[in-house]
Amino acid sequence: MFDKLKKAFGGSKEEKIEPKVEEKVEAAPEKPVEAAPAEETKAAAKPRIGYIHLSGCTGDAMSLTENYDILSTVLTDMIDIVYGQTLVDKWVHGTYAEEMPEMDLCLIEGSVCLQDEHSVQELLMAREKSGLICAFGSCAMTGCFTTFARGGQQAQPKHESFAPISSLVKVDCALPGCPVAPEMIAKTVVALCNGDMEYLQPAIDKAACNAGCGCDVLTNVIRNGLCTGCGTCALACPTRAMGFSEGRPSCDRDRCIKCGSCYAMCPRAWLPIKRIKEETGL
């Protein structure tokens, strides 16, 4: 089921091909082959999914739970969740109590704290064990408001730096949002299970995009004459940093948390600007 996706992304691990060795086997009386139960065959074909929370407010996880009615069928019939910190803590005395399982897809929520050995090692391990990595939410994708964090609340807080997960590992797709819309989560999970590359293309493109604030909308869309005045960016902004007046958006930098929602939702932000300029001679 995930073969098409892994082939498209190039995969993260090379498969070892063992040479076939011919062995002489004595003929044995033929026995009727019993067909495997339908339930076991179906379970074996399910994609193996993992979920990791690194930092942030867990808003994306809460958004995921709002999809229970939609995802109940998906979770039961289409996928198999094999790893999740919410279910079991595998980090004991500075190491893993159990080895992280192989996964077809790992959803990672939150940015990574570069001073947290636990988070860094778990992220690197997830990349090694997963066929695909999805930056789940704006914190994982751009760093969002966690990039402004500089330490704890102690009398002498130590300096801490939070960065998007793409700063440490290769990300295959990304779902923007603070938090991600429940409908987007449900449709993306179904598309992943079905190998629908056409629907997933924006998420794939977003993984390689570092635009994460209203200033990027002003620079890449409005100043290039691409804005149609639809107001989608202002509606998508969770902090109302994006204003809208006289048919054009504006950005309040003091309110912007760099979640990237405005840029991701703008229908004109995905146009191939370089190709347009080349074809028009600009």
Stockholm file with secondary structure:
# STOCKHOLM 1.0

chainA/1-282         MFDKLKKAFGGSKEEKIEPKVEEKVEAAPEKPVEAAPAEETKAAAKPRIGYIHLSGCTGDAMSLTENYDILSTVLTDMIDIVYGQTLVDKWVHGTYAEEMPEMDLCLIEGSVCLQDEHSVQELLMAREKSGLICAFGSCAMTGCFTTFARGGQQAQPKHESFAPISSLVKVDCALPGCPVAPEMIAKTVVALCNGDMEYLQPAIDKAACNAGCGCDVLTNVIRNGLCTGCGTCALACPTRAMGFSEGRPSCDRDRCIKCGSCYAMCPRAWLPIKRIKEETGL
#=GR chainA/1-282 SS CCHHHHHHHCCSSCCCCCCCCCCCCCCCCCCCCCCCCHHHHHHHTSCEEEEEECSSCCHHHHHHHTTHHHHHHIIIIICEEEEETTTCCCEETTEESSCCCCEEEEEEESCEETTCHHHHHHHHHHHHHEEEEEEESHHHHHCGGGGGCCCCSSSSCCCCCEECGGGTSCCSEEECCTTCCHHHHHHHHHHHHHTCHHHHHHHHHHHTCCCCSHHHHIIIIITTTCCCCCCHHHHHCTTSCEEEETTEEEECTTTCCCCCHHHHHCTTTTSCHHHHHHHHTC
#=GC SS_cons         CCHHHHHHHCCSSCCCCCCCCCCCCCCCCCCCCCCCCHHHHHHHTSCEEEEEECSSCCHHHHHHHTTHHHHHHIIIIICEEEEETTTCCCEETTEESSCCCCEEEEEEESCEETTCHHHHHHHHHHHHHEEEEEEESHHHHHCGGGGGCCCCSSSSCCCCCEECGGGTSCCSEEECCTTCCHHHHHHHHHHHHHTCHHHHHHHHHHHTCCCCSHHHHIIIIITTTCCCCCCHHHHHCTTSCEEEETTEEEECTTTCCCCCHHHHHCTTTTSCHHHHHHHHTC
//
